[in-house]
Amino acid sequence: MSSSATKGSLMRYLPIIIFGVLLNAVAQLLLKEGMRRIGYFAFHWDNIIPIGLRVAANPFVIGGLVIYVVSFVVWLLVLSRVAVSFAYPMLSLGYIFNAVAAYYLFNENVSLTRFAGICVIVLGTYLITRT
């Protein structure tokens, strides 16, 4: 893509970028749920195989990995059409989605400081899409 691409041509790819970001975020949430169900484990040579088998057989982990692969393919599509300097900052939107989802799904704390950080991310992403 040439550097003279217009804002309109970049913005027309925004839906596919957001779709890829949301896929990535959903994959992270599924992986988190899978690991929550497996629980805490220590990294030791003697438990690599038992824990590895539990991870490999967990449907949430499997689903998360499948969606991760799909999000990777979507991201390759995005990068073939949009400048990385425009597309890459959009990944930060996943932080917002994951913070909100983690609050509701996993009862994770979203403090005022975290919320302020999310607002800064939203503002920064907005500014990037406008330039």
N, C-alpha and C positions, 0 to 999 in steps of 0.2 A: 504494500500500500504506500502510495506516495505521501510525502509530508504535507502536500497541499490538499489533503482530504478535508472536505467540509464538515462542519459540525453536524449537519443533517445526515451525512452518510455515516458518521460515527454513531449518532443517536439511533439510527435504524437498527443497529445491532444490539442496542441496550437490552431488549427482551431476551435474546439468547445469552447475553452475558449474565443477566440476573438469573435466568434458568440454570446456568452452569454453577453460579454461586450458591443457589438454593440446593442444588443436588449435592454439592460439596458439603454444605452445612448439614443436610439430612444424613449424609454418610457419617459425619462426625457424631451426630446424635445417636445413630444406630450403634456405632462402635462403642460409644460411652455406655449405652444400655447393656450391650453384650458384656462389657468388662465389669459393669456393676453386678451383673448376675453371676459372673465368675468369682468376683470378690478379690480381696487383697491376696497377693502371693509374693513370695520372695524369689529373687533371681538366684537360683542355685543350679549347678550342673545336673544334680540329681532330679530336679523337677521340670527340666526343659520338655521332656517328652510328655509327661502327664498334663502339664499346663498347656503345652502346644496342641495336644489333642482336644482338650476342652475348648480352647480358643477356636480351633479349626472346625469344631462341630457346633459351635454356638450359632443359632440362626440369625441373631442380631449382627454378629460380626460378619457372617457370610453376606447378609443383606447390605451391610455397610460397605463391604469391599466391592460388591457388585455395583452399587450406586456410585462408589468412588471411581470405578473404571468408566462408567457412563459419563460422569462429570469430567473426567480426563479427556474423553473423546470430544465432548462438547467444548471443552477449553481449547483443544487443538483447532477445532472449527473456528472459534473466536479469534485465536491468534493468527489464523490464516487470512482474516479479514480486517482486523483492527490493530492499530499500533499498541504495542505492549505498554507504552507509557499511559495509554488511556485505559486499557483493559485491566491491567494488574491492580491498580488501586481499587477497582470495583470489588476485588476479593474481600476488602475490608467490610463490605456489607454483610458478609457471612458472620462477622463478629457480633453484629447487632442481632441477627436472627438467632444465633446460638445462645447469646446471653438471655434473650427473652424466652426462648424455648427451654433453656436449662432452669430458668426460674420456675416455669410452670411444670415442666416434666420431672425435674430432679430436685426441686425445692432448693436450688442453689441461691446463695445470697447475691443480690445485685445492689450493692451499696450506692450511696449518693456519688461517691467518687467514680465508681464504675459507670454509673449512668451518665455522669458528666463526660467521661471518656468516650462513651458511645455517641453522645451528642457531637463531640469534636470530630469523630470519625464520619458521622453523617454530613457535617458541614464540609469537611475536607473532600469527601467523595462528591458532594454537590459541586464544589468549586472546580474540581477536576473535570467534571462533565461539562462545565460551562466554558472551559478554555480550550 
